[in-house]
Structures are given as structure tokens and as C-alpha cells.
Amino acid sequence: MIAVSIPSEYSRPQGKRSCRRLLSVTGREYLQQVYRDGLLEDTLRFWFPRAIDFEQGGYLHCFDRVGNLFETDKSIWVQGRMSWLLLKLYNEVAPRPEWLEWGLHGLRFLERHGFDSDGRMYFHVARDGQPIRKRRYAYSESFAAIAFAAAARATGREEYAARARELLRFFLRWNFEPGGMPPKYTSVRPLLGLGPRMIALVTAQELRSQLGPSLELEQVIDRCLAEIRDLFVRPELEVVLEAVCPDGSVSDHLEGRTLNPGHAIEAAWFIMEEGRHRQDWELVQLGCRMLDWMWRRGWDEEFGGLFYFRDLFDKPPQEYWHDMKFWWPHNEAIIATLLAWKLTGEQRYASWHQQVHDWSYRHFADPEYGEWFGYLHRDGRLSTPAKGNLWKSCFHHPRMQLWCWKLLSGRVSLQQITIRCVVTHFASPDCQLGGEATAEADSQQSRPICPIRSR
């Protein structure tokens, strides 16, 4: 395993708003190497081929710090996610035959053991595929959909593409049509959740990426964007809500006030990415506002890192792990801040990226055995040495590494959006014409789309 260290010249940010790393060619090259080598030489080496279950099929994923297996049960979520990752790497990084074979290996297990007789997927199975648990929601289907889409692109097999579309349609029916998913709450206090809409959005985006555009996918994306913007994004409160009343109003009770900053920040970069894809500045602005609000609510000013849950009105959160630091919100924040900086040139995003990157690599990374730990106490102390379980696997972290590598290397197209530059209410006072516009000369590919001047 490689030890990912922070060079001495970047070891301590110069105050909260230090952003010099992204503003120099040397700093960007350093970050690109961290993400690329971390993905290829650290994360993937920890998981593969260790995770391949050559006896029963699929992937084993409950590993301790050094990579010893401590549980043989399998998450169906994980089978789809890890299969997707391997096949996406095959499609977009290099056509390595082992990535193709290992990716299809996970799909074969899903096809044999992932589905109940009613067409829905399980959540938790034994090592040999015998079902243990099926949950009320249908996220297993969304992760299987992106895996089958990546397989279709990798192999050219239309049956995989058809399966991907079928699974997305099932996910949409289950989550959004009357009589589908059983409600979580009674009719006394019904709520709508952000989760199904942001997952539908990113699933449709990934199918478009792997299978090509279609009217059906664009309609799904349009609906999700509209419902997230109209129901969950609340400018008057400067917040992204996790659950709302059916009309979008706030439910002033524990479940309605609970915020998940990492989840909202993940949704923010999905929306920014759609703005980049469509060359739509309003979507970029929407994603940036979501990031701004939830960064302010989520960042722990005392110990650093992102809180897991917060209360809308700063009342006591109900979940006892509310102040813990989980790995995946930090993965999502690293992507979101980098993408926001690349799209806008705002220096505060460069500062936040350096802040969350440095904190995460100091506390989650394991330079001795590789990969990241998943769960920390509020002050950054390790809670558990597990590297994988039924929830954590080879997904959020390598997706972050892949996305950031692509953004910094120019693999993601960042053409100029033809728009009128505007001053936004969320611009911070110290943000000047920023990003790479004031850094060393760089390629047109990596220039910010539209730097914003502060007031």
C-alpha cells in the first residue's frame, strides 16, 4: 500500500481560507497524483482480488483494518456498487481484463441471488446467496441498474442495457407511484424524502453516461431536479431539508428537522454536474447554494470534519451518532468543493476543498494498510477499525478518487458556458476573481466556466 502524505509546504493550511494548493499548477498536479495513485495503488489494491469470492460468487466486503474477513454475509447494495465501479474503470480508465471479469463476476451473483420472486431485490444475503433481509426501499435496484448499464457499455450486450432500464423503471415505480413503496409514516404526518429523488437523478445520469441520452432519462432528470429545487431547497432558511411535508413545508418535529449535511452536499454536486453537462448556469448556481448552506451547517468549527446529523433549528438531534464523522460525507464534500471551484472559480471553494481534503486524509486514511477507516468520533478518534461492512465498501471513496482525478486531469469537459456573469448573494467577501483565472497559465480545458466577482 502507498502512504498518502501531505507535502510539508501544504501540511498546514494558512488559516481557514487557505486555497493556494488549487491555485498553483504544482498544487493541482500534487492533488491529481494523490487521487489517481490513491485509487489505483491504494484503494483498489486493498479490495481486489481480496474481495472476490471465488467459491460462492459475488464480493466479500466485511474486512478489518488489515484486510482480514470478519463476516461472510453480503450486502446486495455492495454487489451492485462494486460491480459498477470495476466496469466503469474498465470503460473510462483502461480496458484491463481483470476489471471486466471481476465486474461481471458481481453481476452474475446479482442475477442468481439478488432478486425475490416479486422482482424486488434483497438487501442482505448469506455468503451463498440465501436471503436474510429485504428492506422497504429499493436502493439495491438503483445500484444494480448502474452496474448493468456499465456492463452493457463494456460488453456491447443489449440485454444488459435492457436490464438497466428495467431496473430504473422499477425504482421509479416503487418510489413515486401510488401503491408502490409502503409509507414510512402514517397518514397523520406523511413526509417525502430527498433520498429517492437524488438517487433517481444520479442513476439516470449514470445510465445516460453509459448507454447514451434518451428522452426517458431526460424526463427523469428533469422531474428530480424540479422536485429537489421546489420541495427540499429552502432559500428563506438557507437549508436543504432531508424530509418535508408533501407540500414542501417544514415538519417541525424531530424527523422533519433532521438534516444530513453530507447527503445534501452529495445531491448538490449531482446538480452541479447536471449544470455542467447541460451548460446550464442556473443549475450550477443551485448546486453551489446547496453546498454553501450545508457546509456552513455541517462543518465542525471546533474539531473539524462534517457532522453526520444536525437539527434545522439547532435543537438537540435525535440520533445519538449525530456528531460522529462518517467517511462518505467527506468523500462527497471533496468532490463537491472541487467541482464547484472548477465551475465557478470562487476561491472559497478552493479553500473548503483544501480544508476537507486535509482533514479527511489526516483522520480517515490508513497509510500502513491502505484504504480509509469509516467511522470516527467527533474529535477524530477512531471508532472502529473496520474498512468494510454491510454499508461501507469499495464505492464512495474510489468514486471520489476517480471523479477528482478526472476533474484535475481534464478528463471531464468544462467548456465555457455562454452566460452573463452575475453576483450571487452567497459570495463571500474575500472571494475575488478566483480559481485558475488568476493562477498560472493553464489549458482551456481546466479554466473555470464563469468566475464570479464578489460585491
C-alpha positions as CSV (number, residue, x, y, z in Angstrom):
1,M,0.0,0.0,0.0
2,I,1.2,3.5,-0.7
3,A,1.3,6.1,2.1
4,V,-0.6,9.2,1.0
5,S,1.1,12.1,2.8
6,I,0.6,15.8,2.6
7,P,3.8,17.6,1.4
8,S,5.3,19.9,4.0
9,E,4.6,23.0,2.0
10,Y,0.9,22.1,2.2
11,S,0.9,20.5,5.6
12,R,-1.0,23.2,7.5
13,P,-3.4,25.5,5.7
14,Q,-2.6,29.1,6.3
15,G,-5.8,29.9,8.2
16,K,-9.3,28.7,7.4
17,R,-9.3,30.2,3.9
18,S,-6.0,28.9,2.6
19,C,-6.6,27.8,-1.0
20,R,-3.2,28.1,-2.5
21,R,-2.9,24.4,-3.5
22,L,-5.6,24.6,-6.2
23,L,-4.3,28.0,-7.3
24,S,-1.0,26.6,-8.4
25,V,0.0,24.2,-11.2
26,T,2.2,22.3,-8.7
27,G,-0.6,22.0,-6.2
28,R,-3.1,20.7,-8.8
29,E,-0.5,18.2,-10.0
30,Y,0.0,17.0,-6.5
31,L,-3.7,16.5,-5.9
32,Q,-4.1,14.8,-9.2
33,Q,-1.4,12.3,-8.2
34,V,-3.0,11.8,-4.8
35,Y,-6.3,10.9,-6.3
36,R,-5.0,8.8,-9.2
37,D,-2.4,6.9,-7.3
38,G,-4.7,6.6,-4.3
39,L,-7.3,4.9,-6.5
40,L,-5.1,2.6,-8.5
41,E,-2.3,1.8,-6.0
42,D,-4.1,2.0,-2.6
43,T,-7.9,1.6,-2.7
44,L,-8.1,-1.0,-5.4
45,R,-5.2,-2.9,-4.1
46,F,-6.9,-3.2,-0.7
47,W,-10.1,-4.6,-2.2
48,F,-9.0,-6.7,-5.1
49,P,-8.7,-9.5,-5.6
50,R,-9.2,-9.9,-1.8
51,A,-13.0,-9.2,-2.2
52,I,-13.6,-11.7,-5.0
53,D,-15.5,-14.7,-3.6
54,F,-14.2,-17.4,-6.0
55,E,-16.2,-20.1,-4.1
56,Q,-19.7,-18.7,-3.8
57,G,-19.7,-15.8,-6.3
58,G,-20.0,-12.0,-5.7
59,Y,-17.9,-9.9,-3.4
60,L,-16.9,-10.3,0.3
61,H,-16.6,-6.9,1.9
62,C,-16.6,-7.1,5.7
63,F,-12.9,-6.5,6.3
64,D,-11.0,-5.3,9.3
65,R,-8.1,-2.8,9.2
66,V,-5.5,-5.2,7.8
67,G,-7.9,-6.9,5.4
68,N,-9.0,-9.9,7.4
69,L,-12.5,-11.1,6.8
70,F,-14.7,-10.8,9.9
71,E,-18.1,-11.5,8.3
72,T,-19.1,-13.5,5.3
73,D,-22.7,-12.1,4.8
74,K,-23.1,-9.9,1.7
75,S,-24.9,-6.7,1.0
76,I,-26.8,-6.6,-2.3
77,W,-26.2,-2.9,-2.4
78,V,-22.5,-3.6,-2.3
79,Q,-22.6,-6.2,-5.1
80,G,-24.1,-3.6,-7.5
81,R,-21.9,-0.8,-6.4
82,M,-18.6,-2.7,-6.6
83,S,-19.6,-4.3,-10.0
84,W,-20.4,-0.8,-11.3
85,L,-17.0,0.6,-10.1
86,L,-15.0,-2.1,-11.7
87,L,-16.9,-1.8,-15.0
88,K,-16.7,2.0,-15.0
89,L,-13.0,1.8,-14.6
90,Y,-12.8,-0.7,-17.5
91,N,-14.9,1.7,-19.6
92,E,-13.3,5.0,-18.7
93,V,-9.8,4.4,-17.4
94,A,-8.3,1.3,-19.1
95,P,-9.7,-1.9,-20.6
96,R,-8.0,-4.2,-18.1
97,P,-9.3,-7.7,-18.5
98,E,-9.4,-8.3,-14.7
99,W,-11.6,-5.3,-14.2
100,L,-14.1,-6.7,-16.7
101,E,-14.1,-10.2,-15.4
102,W,-14.3,-9.1,-11.7
103,G,-17.2,-6.7,-12.6
104,L,-19.2,-9.3,-14.4
105,H,-18.5,-11.7,-11.6
106,G,-20.5,-9.5,-9.3
107,L,-23.4,-9.2,-11.8
108,R,-23.6,-13.0,-12.1
109,F,-24.1,-13.2,-8.3
110,L,-26.8,-10.5,-8.5
111,E,-28.6,-12.3,-11.3
112,R,-28.6,-15.6,-9.3
113,H,-29.3,-14.4,-5.8
114,G,-30.3,-10.7,-5.8
115,F,-33.9,-10.9,-6.7
116,D,-37.0,-12.1,-4.9
117,S,-39.9,-13.8,-6.7
118,D,-41.8,-10.5,-6.8
119,G,-39.0,-8.8,-8.8
120,R,-37.7,-6.8,-5.9
121,M,-34.1,-7.1,-4.7
122,Y,-32.9,-8.2,-1.3
123,F,-30.7,-6.0,0.9
124,H,-28.7,-8.7,2.9
125,V,-27.9,-12.3,1.9
126,A,-25.7,-15.1,3.3
127,R,-22.5,-15.9,1.6
128,D,-24.1,-18.5,-0.6
129,G,-26.9,-16.1,-1.6
130,Q,-29.7,-17.3,0.7
131,P,-31.9,-14.2,1.6
132,I,-31.7,-12.7,5.0
133,R,-33.3,-9.3,4.7
134,K,-35.3,-7.2,2.2
135,R,-35.9,-3.6,3.1
136,R,-38.9,-1.4,2.2
137,Y,-37.0,0.9,-0.1
138,A,-35.4,0.0,-3.5
139,Y,-31.9,1.3,-3.5
140,S,-30.5,-2.1,-4.3
141,E,-32.3,-1.8,-7.7
142,S,-30.7,1.6,-8.4
143,F,-27.2,0.3,-7.8
144,A,-27.8,-2.8,-9.9
145,A,-29.1,-0.5,-12.7
146,I,-25.9,1.4,-13.0
147,A,-23.9,-1.9,-12.8
148,F,-25.9,-3.4,-15.7
149,A,-25.5,-0.1,-17.7
150,A,-21.7,-0.2,-17.3
151,A,-21.7,-3.9,-18.3
152,A,-23.7,-3.0,-21.4
153,R,-21.1,-0.5,-22.5
154,A,-18.2,-2.8,-21.6
155,T,-19.6,-5.8,-23.5
156,G,-22.0,-4.4,-26.1
157,R,-24.7,-6.7,-24.9
158,E,-28.1,-5.2,-25.3
159,E,-29.7,-7.5,-22.7
160,Y,-27.6,-5.7,-20.0
161,A,-28.8,-2.3,-21.3
162,A,-32.4,-3.5,-21.2
163,R,-32.0,-4.8,-17.7
164,A,-30.5,-1.4,-16.6
165,R,-33.5,0.5,-18.0
166,E,-35.9,-2.1,-16.5
167,L,-34.4,-1.7,-13.0
168,L,-34.5,2.1,-13.2
169,R,-38.2,2.0,-14.2
170,F,-38.9,-0.4,-11.3
171,F,-37.1,2.0,-8.9
172,L,-39.2,4.9,-10.1
173,R,-42.5,3.0,-9.9
174,W,-41.7,1.7,-6.4
175,N,-40.7,5.1,-5.1
176,F,-43.1,7.5,-6.8
177,E,-46.3,5.7,-7.9
178,P,-49.2,5.3,-5.6
179,G,-49.3,1.8,-4.2
180,G,-45.6,1.2,-4.5
181,M,-43.3,1.5,-1.5
182,P,-45.1,1.3,1.8
183,P,-45.1,4.6,3.5
184,K,-42.6,5.1,6.4
185,Y,-45.0,7.2,8.3
186,T,-48.8,7.1,8.9
187,S,-51.3,9.5,7.3
188,V,-51.1,11.6,10.4
189,R,-47.8,13.1,9.4
190,P,-46.7,12.0,5.9
191,L,-43.3,13.0,4.7
192,L,-41.4,13.0,1.4
193,G,-37.7,12.2,1.4
194,L,-34.8,13.7,-0.5
195,G,-33.0,10.3,-0.9
196,P,-35.2,8.7,-3.6
197,R,-35.1,11.8,-5.7
198,M,-31.3,12.3,-5.6
199,I,-30.7,8.6,-6.2
200,A,-33.1,8.6,-9.2
201,L,-31.3,11.7,-10.5
202,V,-27.8,10.2,-10.3
203,T,-29.0,6.8,-11.6
204,A,-30.5,8.4,-14.7
205,Q,-27.3,10.4,-15.2
206,E,-25.2,7.3,-15.0
207,L,-27.4,5.4,-17.4
208,R,-27.1,8.4,-19.8
209,S,-23.3,8.3,-19.4
210,Q,-23.1,4.6,-20.1
211,L,-25.9,4.0,-22.6
212,G,-26.3,7.3,-24.3
213,P,-29.0,10.0,-24.0
214,S,-32.7,9.4,-24.3
215,L,-35.9,11.3,-23.8
216,E,-36.9,9.0,-21.0
217,L,-33.8,9.7,-19.0
218,E,-34.0,13.4,-19.5
219,Q,-37.6,13.4,-18.2
220,V,-36.5,11.5,-15.1
221,I,-33.7,14.0,-14.5
222,D,-36.0,17.0,-15.1
223,R,-38.5,15.7,-12.6
224,C,-35.9,15.1,-9.9
225,L,-34.3,18.5,-10.4
226,A,-37.6,20.2,-10.1
227,E,-38.7,18.3,-7.0
228,I,-35.4,18.8,-5.2
229,R,-35.4,22.5,-6.0
230,D,-39.1,23.1,-5.3
231,L,-39.6,20.9,-2.2
232,F,-36.3,20.5,-0.4
233,V,-34.2,23.6,-1.2
234,R,-35.4,26.4,1.1
235,P,-33.8,29.7,0.4
236,E,-35.6,31.5,3.2
237,L,-34.0,29.1,5.7
238,E,-30.7,28.6,3.7
239,V,-31.0,24.9,4.1
240,V,-31.6,21.7,2.1
241,L,-34.1,19.6,4.0
242,E,-33.9,15.8,4.2
243,A,-37.7,15.3,4.7
244,V,-40.6,17.6,4.0
245,C,-44.4,17.6,4.2
246,P,-46.0,16.7,0.8
247,D,-46.4,20.4,0.0
248,G,-42.8,21.1,0.8
249,S,-43.4,22.8,4.1
250,V,-41.3,22.1,7.2
251,S,-42.5,19.4,9.6
252,D,-41.4,21.0,12.9
253,H,-40.8,17.7,14.6
254,L,-37.7,15.5,15.2
255,E,-37.8,13.7,11.9
256,G,-38.7,16.8,9.9
257,R,-35.9,18.9,11.4
258,T,-33.2,16.3,11.0
259,L,-30.6,17.5,8.4
260,N,-27.9,15.3,6.8
261,P,-25.2,17.7,5.5
262,G,-23.3,15.0,3.7
263,H,-26.4,13.8,1.9
264,A,-27.3,17.3,0.8
265,I,-23.8,18.1,-0.4
266,E,-23.8,14.9,-2.4
267,A,-27.1,16.0,-4.0
268,A,-25.5,19.4,-4.6
269,W,-22.7,18.0,-6.8
270,F,-25.2,15.8,-8.7
271,I,-27.0,19.0,-9.6
272,M,-23.8,20.9,-10.4
273,E,-22.7,18.0,-12.7
274,E,-26.1,18.3,-14.5
275,G,-25.4,22.0,-14.9
276,R,-22.0,21.2,-16.4
277,H,-23.5,18.6,-18.7
278,R,-26.3,20.9,-19.9
279,Q,-24.2,24.1,-19.9
280,D,-26.9,25.5,-17.6
281,W,-25.6,28.2,-15.2
282,E,-28.8,28.2,-13.1
283,L,-28.3,24.6,-12.2
284,V,-24.7,25.3,-11.3
285,Q,-25.8,28.1,-9.0
286,L,-28.5,25.9,-7.4
287,G,-25.9,23.2,-6.6
288,C,-23.5,25.9,-5.2
289,R,-26.1,27.4,-3.0
290,M,-26.9,23.9,-1.6
291,L,-23.2,23.4,-0.9
292,D,-22.8,26.8,0.7
293,W,-25.7,26.3,3.1
294,M,-25.0,22.8,4.1
295,W,-21.2,23.4,4.5
296,R,-22.0,26.2,7.0
297,R,-24.4,24.0,8.9
298,G,-22.3,20.8,8.7
299,W,-18.7,21.8,9.3
300,D,-17.5,21.3,12.9
301,E,-15.6,24.5,13.7
302,E,-14.2,23.1,16.9
303,F,-12.8,19.7,15.8
304,G,-13.1,19.8,12.0
305,G,-14.9,17.4,9.7
306,L,-18.6,17.2,8.9
307,F,-21.3,16.4,11.5
308,Y,-23.5,13.5,10.4
309,F,-26.8,15.0,11.5
310,R,-27.8,18.5,12.5
311,D,-31.2,20.0,13.6
312,L,-32.8,22.6,11.4
313,F,-33.3,25.0,14.4
314,D,-30.2,23.9,16.3
315,K,-32.2,21.9,18.8
316,P,-30.9,18.5,20.0
317,P,-30.8,16.0,17.2
318,Q,-32.5,12.7,18.0
319,E,-29.8,10.3,16.6
320,Y,-27.1,9.5,19.2
321,W,-24.4,9.3,16.5
322,H,-25.3,12.8,15.2
323,D,-21.8,14.2,16.0
324,M,-19.8,11.4,14.6
325,K,-17.7,11.7,11.4
326,F,-18.5,9.1,8.7
327,W,-16.2,8.6,5.7
328,W,-18.7,9.1,2.9
329,P,-19.9,12.7,3.6
330,H,-16.2,13.7,3.4
331,N,-15.8,11.9,0.1
332,E,-18.8,13.8,-1.3
333,A,-17.7,17.1,0.1
334,I,-14.3,16.7,-1.6
335,I,-16.0,16.1,-4.9
336,A,-18.5,18.9,-4.4
337,T,-16.0,21.6,-3.4
338,L,-13.6,20.7,-6.3
339,L,-16.4,20.7,-8.8
340,A,-17.8,24.0,-7.5
341,W,-14.3,25.6,-7.8
342,K,-13.8,24.2,-11.3
343,L,-17.2,25.5,-12.5
344,T,-17.1,29.0,-10.8
345,G,-13.6,29.9,-9.9
346,E,-14.7,31.0,-6.5
347,Q,-11.7,30.9,-4.1
348,R,-13.8,29.8,-1.1
349,Y,-14.4,26.5,-2.8
350,A,-10.7,26.0,-3.2
351,S,-10.3,26.8,0.5
352,W,-13.0,24.4,1.5
353,H,-11.6,21.7,-0.7
354,Q,-8.2,22.0,0.9
355,Q,-9.9,22.1,4.3
356,V,-11.9,18.9,3.9
357,H,-9.2,17.1,1.9
358,D,-6.6,17.7,4.5
359,W,-8.8,16.9,7.5
360,S,-10.0,13.7,5.8
361,Y,-6.6,12.4,4.8
362,R,-5.3,13.1,8.3
363,H,-8.1,11.2,10.1
364,F,-9.6,8.6,7.8
365,A,-6.7,7.4,5.7
366,D,-4.6,4.4,6.9
367,P,-1.1,4.8,5.4
368,E,0.0,1.5,6.8
369,Y,-2.7,-0.9,5.5
370,G,-4.4,1.2,2.9
371,E,-8.0,2.5,2.3
372,W,-9.9,4.7,4.7
373,F,-11.5,3.9,8.0
374,G,-15.2,4.5,8.0
375,Y,-16.2,5.9,11.4
376,L,-14.7,8.4,13.7
377,H,-15.7,10.1,17.0
378,R,-16.4,13.8,16.8
379,D,-12.8,14.7,17.8
380,G,-11.4,12.5,15.0
381,R,-10.5,9.4,17.2
382,L,-11.1,6.1,15.6
383,S,-14.5,4.5,16.5
384,T,-14.0,1.1,14.7
385,P,-11.1,-0.3,12.7
386,A,-13.4,-1.9,10.1
387,K,-12.7,-1.0,6.5
388,G,-15.9,-2.6,5.2
389,N,-19.2,-3.8,6.4
390,L,-22.8,-4.1,5.1
391,W,-22.8,-0.3,4.4
392,K,-19.2,0.6,3.7
393,S,-17.5,-1.0,0.7
394,C,-15.5,-0.1,-2.4
395,F,-17.8,2.7,-3.6
396,H,-17.9,6.3,-2.2
397,H,-14.1,6.5,-1.6
398,P,-13.0,5.3,-5.1
399,R,-15.8,7.2,-6.8
400,M,-14.3,10.4,-5.1
401,Q,-10.8,9.5,-6.2
402,L,-11.9,8.8,-9.8
403,W,-14.0,12.0,-10.1
404,C,-11.4,14.2,-8.6
405,W,-8.7,12.7,-10.8
406,K,-10.9,13.3,-13.9
407,L,-11.6,16.9,-12.9
408,L,-8.0,17.7,-12.3
409,S,-6.7,15.9,-15.4
410,G,-9.1,17.4,-17.9
411,R,-11.0,14.1,-18.4
412,V,-14.2,16.0,-17.6
413,S,-15.2,18.5,-20.3
414,L,-15.5,22.0,-18.8
415,Q,-16.4,24.1,-21.9
416,Q,-17.2,27.7,-21.4
417,I,-20.9,28.4,-20.7
418,T,-22.1,31.4,-22.6
419,I,-23.9,33.3,-19.9
420,R,-24.0,36.7,-18.1
421,C,-21.8,36.6,-15.1
422,V,-23.8,37.5,-12.0
423,V,-23.1,38.4,-8.4
424,T,-24.8,35.9,-6.1
425,H,-25.9,36.5,-2.6
426,F,-23.8,33.7,-1.3
427,A,-20.5,35.1,-2.5
428,S,-18.1,35.6,0.4
429,P,-16.3,39.0,1.0
430,D,-12.8,37.6,0.3
431,C,-13.6,35.9,-3.0
432,Q,-12.1,37.8,-5.9
433,L,-11.9,36.8,-9.5
434,G,-10.6,33.4,-8.5
435,G,-9.8,29.8,-9.3
436,E,-7.5,29.2,-12.2
437,A,-8.3,32.6,-13.7
438,T,-5.6,34.1,-11.5
439,A,-3.4,31.1,-11.3
440,E,-0.6,30.1,-13.7
441,A,-1.5,29.8,-17.3
442,D,-3.3,26.5,-17.8
443,S,-5.1,24.7,-20.6
444,Q,-8.5,25.9,-21.7
445,Q,-10.0,22.6,-20.5
446,S,-9.3,23.4,-16.9
447,R,-10.3,27.1,-16.8
448,P,-13.3,27.9,-14.6
449,I,-16.6,28.2,-16.5
450,C,-17.6,31.5,-15.1
451,P,-15.7,33.1,-12.2
452,I,-17.9,35.3,-10.1
453,R,-16.7,38.7,-8.6
454,S,-17.8,39.5,-5.1
455,R,-19.6,42.7,-4.3
